[in-house]
Amino acid sequence: MTQTATLNKPKPRFHWKCKHTWRLSAKNTLWCLLGCSIGDFGTILYFQLNQISWPTLNIMILAIINGLITSIILETFILSKQMQLKKAFQTAMTMSFISMIAMEIAMNAVDWIIIGEAKLVWWIVPIMLIAGFLTPWPYNYYRLKKYNIACH
């Protein structure tokens, strides 16, 4: 193929209809959700069980930070099965923080809006997880489809 033919070749258009990409982005989003929810729920539960009286916003900010940390740890562990540990950690650190932060904020917003404080009750957890999954999923699809960027 000549250089001119390569330059004139139309670029594939982005679309939201690829079932394979939706499935793969869902898998990636679920792994991220698992990692984030471990640190997030663990932090909220710690404060709840120990009856530590901190402002709700402070607990939720700490829960978000811990959720990001546990997500990076889980991603590093998963990726270390596919590559060297140093490369796995670097990859986990360069994942989309936009996606993870959106996930964390969605989960904590549900808790705050419905319960009114940083508190876990059995029936709020599934709602938080659904919000945490649905919020970044389209963005993860977009990154995967447009740039072929995924963390797994």
C-alpha positions as a printed Julia matrix, in Angstrom:
152×3 Matrix{Float64}:
   0.0     0.0    0.0
   1.36    3.4   -0.87
   1.73    6.22   1.61
  -1.02    8.17  -0.15
  -3.42    5.22   0.09
  -2.62    4.91   3.8
  -3.3     8.61   4.41
  -6.61    8.48   2.53
  -7.86    5.38   4.35
 -10.92    6.38   6.41
 -10.6     6.1   10.17
 -13.09    3.8   11.85
 -15.87    5.8   13.5
 -16.45    5.58  17.21
 -19.75    3.97  18.21
 -21.49    2.68  21.33
 -22.8    -0.55  19.78
 -19.92   -3.02  20.24
 -21.1    -5.84  22.51
 -17.56   -7.21  22.88
 -16.27   -3.84  24.12
 -19.21   -3.47  26.51
 -18.46   -6.92  27.98
 -14.74   -6.23  28.31
 -15.27   -2.78  29.79
 -17.79   -4.29  32.24
 -15.19   -6.84  33.33
 -12.6    -4.1   33.82
 -15.1    -1.94  35.7
 -16.03   -4.84  38.0
 -12.38   -5.45  38.92
 -12.01   -1.76  39.7
 -15.24   -1.83  41.71
 -13.99   -4.75  43.76
 -10.72   -3.0   44.57
 -12.36    0.33  45.34
 -15.15   -1.11  47.46
 -12.75   -3.05  49.71
 -11.03    0.12  50.9
 -14.14    2.27  50.8
 -16.46   -0.07  52.7
 -13.69   -1.11  55.05
 -13.07    2.49  56.07
 -16.74    3.31  56.59
 -17.28    0.08  58.53
 -14.23    0.74  60.73
 -15.55    4.16  61.75
 -19.06    2.74  62.22
 -18.04   -0.25  64.37
 -15.65    1.77  66.5
 -18.18    4.6   66.84
 -15.55    7.18  65.93
 -17.18   10.57  65.76
 -15.75   12.26  62.68
 -17.57   14.52  60.24
 -19.23   12.49  57.46
 -17.36   14.33  54.71
 -13.99   13.51  56.33
 -14.88    9.83  56.63
 -15.98    9.73  53.0
 -12.84   11.48  51.76
 -10.72    8.95  53.69
 -12.9     6.13  52.31
 -12.29    7.4   48.74
  -8.53    7.56  49.31
  -8.47    4.06  50.8
 -10.63    2.79  47.95
  -8.13    4.14  45.42
  -5.25    2.54  47.32
  -6.9    -0.89  47.54
  -7.87   -0.71  43.88
  -4.24   -0.05  42.91
  -3.09   -2.92  45.13
  -5.62   -5.32  43.6
  -4.8    -4.21  40.04
  -1.09   -4.62  40.73
  -1.7    -8.14  42.03
  -3.84   -9.1   39.02
  -1.43   -7.58  36.52
   1.59   -9.19  38.24
   0.29  -12.51  36.88
   0.76  -11.12  33.35
   3.93   -9.01  33.74
   6.75   -8.15  36.11
   5.73   -6.62  39.43
   7.33   -3.23  38.71
   5.54   -2.95  35.36
   2.28   -4.17  36.97
   2.51   -1.44  39.62
   3.28    1.24  37.01
   0.31    0.11  34.93
  -1.98    0.12  37.96
  -0.8     3.63  38.87
  -1.52    4.96  35.38
  -5.04    3.55  35.16
  -7.81    6.04  34.77
  -8.12    7.88  38.04
 -11.08    9.73  36.51
 -12.94    6.44  36.39
 -11.94    5.37  39.89
 -12.74    8.74  41.48
 -16.12    8.87  39.71
 -16.84    5.37  41.01
 -15.9     6.32  44.56
 -17.87    9.57  44.54
 -20.96    7.79  43.18
 -20.83    5.11  45.87
 -20.36    7.61  48.69
 -22.96   10.02  47.3
 -25.56    7.23  47.37
 -24.71    6.5   51.0
 -24.82   10.17  51.97
 -28.03   10.97  50.06
 -30.0     7.93  51.22
 -28.6     7.28  54.71
 -27.48   10.83  55.49
 -24.11    9.82  56.88
 -21.16    7.48  56.3
 -22.88    4.31  57.45
 -23.26    0.86  55.95
 -26.52   -1.01  56.32
 -27.15   -4.26  54.48
 -29.59   -2.86  51.93
 -27.54    0.21  50.92
 -24.48   -1.79  49.84
 -26.03   -3.19  46.62
 -27.3     0.29  45.67
 -23.85    1.75  46.27
 -22.24   -0.99  44.17
 -24.68   -0.48  41.29
 -24.03    3.27  41.3
 -20.3     2.64  41.57
 -20.42    0.32  38.56
 -22.76    2.29  36.29
 -21.06    5.67  36.76
 -17.65    4.88  35.19
 -18.74    2.05  32.86
 -19.53    4.24  29.8
 -16.25    6.1   30.27
 -14.36    2.8   30.46
 -16.13    1.64  27.28
 -15.14    4.88  25.57
 -11.46    4.59  26.54
 -11.36    0.96  25.48
 -13.14    1.52  22.16
 -11.47    4.79  21.17
  -7.93    4.24  22.47
  -7.8     0.51  23.22
  -6.77    1.43  26.77
  -7.7    -1.05  29.47
  -6.15   -2.17  32.72
  -6.46   -5.92  32.06
